[in-house]
Amino acid sequence: EGLQNCHGHGVTFVELPPQPMATLAVPVPGAPMDADLALKRLLRQVMDTHMPFDYQMGTRVGLDAMTDGAWTRVCEVFFPLAKPCRAAGCRIRPAGRFARALHTGAYADVGQTYSQMLSAIAAEGLHASDASYETCLLDSMLVRSAAEYLTEVLIPVA
């Protein structure tokens, strides 16, 4: 599980452009069920308001959760948008430098990937500067087993 099964991918550092997003805060405690319910509410909102969204759902893990090792404590959910919009919850993920890794396997095991990413960030003399962005690339809608799930994890760095 984790980075060692990421088809040869490790932690890389990338410059990314701004990305419009539809977002919704996840109520505390930010457990997986809270995030799942928030994603469903956000999906209804983007569909009802005809936002130009890609069906590629995402979650964010706050700096405090990363510091605490609470890798599945989600603070916000999002859907990337094809273009900016003015509806409630629309915002832009800022452009900038990010640590990037692909996590292969069950989401419950994502902590291993985060640990390796935070070590790589520190080795570069950098630090996490904001909540992460996790984008689900392969999930239960596309693959048969949680062992095949693929999640892109981006951590803004400074």
C-alpha positions as CSV (number, residue, x, y, z in Angstrom):
1,E,0.0,0.0,0.0
2,G,1.0,3.6,-0.2
3,L,3.8,5.1,-2.3
4,Q,5.7,1.8,-2.9
5,N,2.7,0.6,-5.0
6,C,2.3,3.8,-7.0
7,H,3.6,2.3,-10.2
8,G,7.0,3.8,-9.8
9,H,5.8,7.3,-8.6
10,G,7.3,8.9,-5.6
11,V,7.1,12.4,-4.2
12,T,7.6,15.1,-6.8
13,F,7.5,18.9,-6.5
14,V,5.4,20.7,-9.1
15,E,4.3,24.2,-9.9
16,L,0.5,24.3,-10.6
17,P,-1.7,26.9,-12.1
18,P,-4.8,28.2,-10.3
19,Q,-7.8,25.8,-10.3
20,P,-11.4,26.9,-9.9
21,M,-13.2,24.8,-7.4
22,A,-16.6,24.3,-5.8
23,T,-16.1,23.7,-2.1
24,L,-18.0,22.8,1.1
25,A,-16.6,22.8,4.6
26,V,-16.9,19.5,6.4
27,P,-18.4,19.6,9.9
28,V,-16.2,18.6,12.9
29,P,-15.0,15.9,13.5
30,G,-14.3,15.5,9.7
31,A,-14.6,11.7,9.9
32,P,-14.9,9.8,6.6
33,M,-18.8,9.6,7.0
34,D,-18.9,13.4,7.5
35,A,-16.8,13.9,4.3
36,D,-19.0,11.5,2.4
37,L,-22.2,13.3,3.3
38,A,-20.6,16.7,2.5
39,L,-19.5,15.4,-0.9
40,K,-23.1,14.4,-1.6
41,R,-24.4,17.8,-0.5
42,L,-21.8,19.5,-2.7
43,L,-22.6,17.3,-5.7
44,R,-26.3,18.2,-5.4
45,Q,-25.3,21.9,-5.2
46,V,-23.1,21.9,-8.3
47,M,-25.7,20.0,-10.2
48,D,-28.6,22.2,-9.1
49,T,-26.7,25.4,-9.9
50,H,-25.2,24.0,-13.2
51,M,-21.6,24.6,-12.2
52,P,-19.1,23.5,-14.9
53,F,-17.7,20.7,-12.7
54,D,-15.6,17.6,-13.5
55,Y,-16.8,14.5,-11.7
56,Q,-13.5,14.2,-9.9
57,M,-14.2,14.6,-6.2
58,G,-11.7,15.7,-3.7
59,T,-11.1,16.3,0.0
60,R,-8.7,18.5,2.0
61,V,-6.8,17.6,5.2
62,G,-5.9,20.6,7.3
63,L,-2.5,21.4,8.6
64,D,-3.6,20.6,12.1
65,A,-4.7,17.2,11.1
66,M,-1.5,16.5,9.2
67,T,0.5,17.6,12.3
68,D,-1.6,15.3,14.5
69,G,-1.3,12.4,12.1
70,A,-5.1,12.4,11.6
71,W,-4.7,11.7,7.9
72,T,-8.4,11.0,7.3
73,R,-9.8,14.0,9.2
74,V,-11.2,16.1,6.4
75,C,-11.8,19.9,6.7
76,E,-13.3,20.5,3.2
77,V,-14.6,18.7,0.1
78,F,-14.3,20.0,-3.5
79,F,-15.0,19.4,-7.1
80,P,-12.7,21.0,-9.7
81,L,-14.5,23.4,-12.0
82,A,-13.9,23.9,-15.7
83,K,-14.1,27.7,-15.2
84,P,-14.5,30.1,-12.3
85,C,-18.0,30.9,-11.0
86,R,-19.6,33.3,-8.6
87,A,-21.9,30.8,-6.7
88,A,-21.6,30.3,-3.0
89,G,-18.7,27.9,-2.3
90,C,-16.8,28.7,-5.5
91,R,-13.2,29.7,-5.0
92,I,-9.8,29.3,-6.7
93,R,-7.0,26.9,-5.5
94,P,-4.1,29.3,-5.7
95,A,-1.2,28.7,-8.1
96,G,2.0,27.6,-6.5
97,R,4.4,24.9,-5.6
98,F,3.1,21.6,-4.4
99,A,4.5,18.3,-3.2
100,R,2.7,15.6,-5.2
101,A,2.3,11.9,-4.7
102,L,-0.1,9.2,-5.9
103,H,-1.5,6.9,-3.1
104,T,-2.5,3.5,-4.3
105,G,-4.7,1.4,-2.0
106,A,-7.4,2.0,0.6
107,Y,-8.0,5.5,1.8
108,A,-7.6,4.3,5.4
109,D,-3.9,3.7,4.6
110,V,-3.2,7.2,3.2
111,G,-1.2,8.1,6.3
112,Q,1.8,6.2,5.0
113,T,1.8,8.4,1.9
114,Y,1.4,11.5,4.0
115,S,4.3,10.5,6.2
116,Q,6.6,10.0,3.2
117,M,5.5,13.2,1.6
118,L,6.1,15.3,4.8
119,S,9.6,13.7,5.1
120,A,10.4,14.6,1.5
121,I,9.1,18.2,2.1
122,A,11.4,18.6,5.1
123,A,14.3,17.1,3.2
124,E,13.9,19.9,0.6
125,G,14.0,22.5,3.4
126,L,10.3,23.3,2.9
127,H,7.2,23.0,5.0
128,A,3.5,22.4,4.3
129,S,1.9,25.8,4.0
130,D,-1.9,24.9,3.8
131,A,-4.3,22.1,3.8
132,S,-3.7,19.3,1.3
133,Y,-5.8,18.5,-1.8
134,E,-6.7,14.9,-2.3
135,T,-8.3,14.0,-5.7
136,C,-9.8,10.6,-6.1
137,L,-8.6,9.3,-9.5
138,L,-9.8,5.6,-9.3
139,D,-12.4,4.6,-6.7
140,S,-15.2,2.0,-6.3
141,M,-17.0,3.4,-9.4
142,L,-14.0,2.4,-11.6
143,V,-12.2,-0.5,-9.9
144,R,-13.2,-3.7,-8.1
145,S,-11.0,-3.6,-5.1
146,A,-9.8,-0.9,-2.6
147,A,-6.3,-2.1,-3.2
148,E,-6.6,-0.5,-6.7
149,Y,-7.9,2.9,-5.5
150,L,-5.7,5.8,-6.7
151,T,-5.6,9.1,-5.0
152,E,-3.5,12.1,-6.0
153,V,-2.3,14.0,-2.9
154,L,-1.1,17.6,-3.2
155,I,0.4,19.5,-0.3
156,P,1.1,23.2,-0.8
157,V,4.7,24.0,0.2
158,A,6.8,27.1,1.0
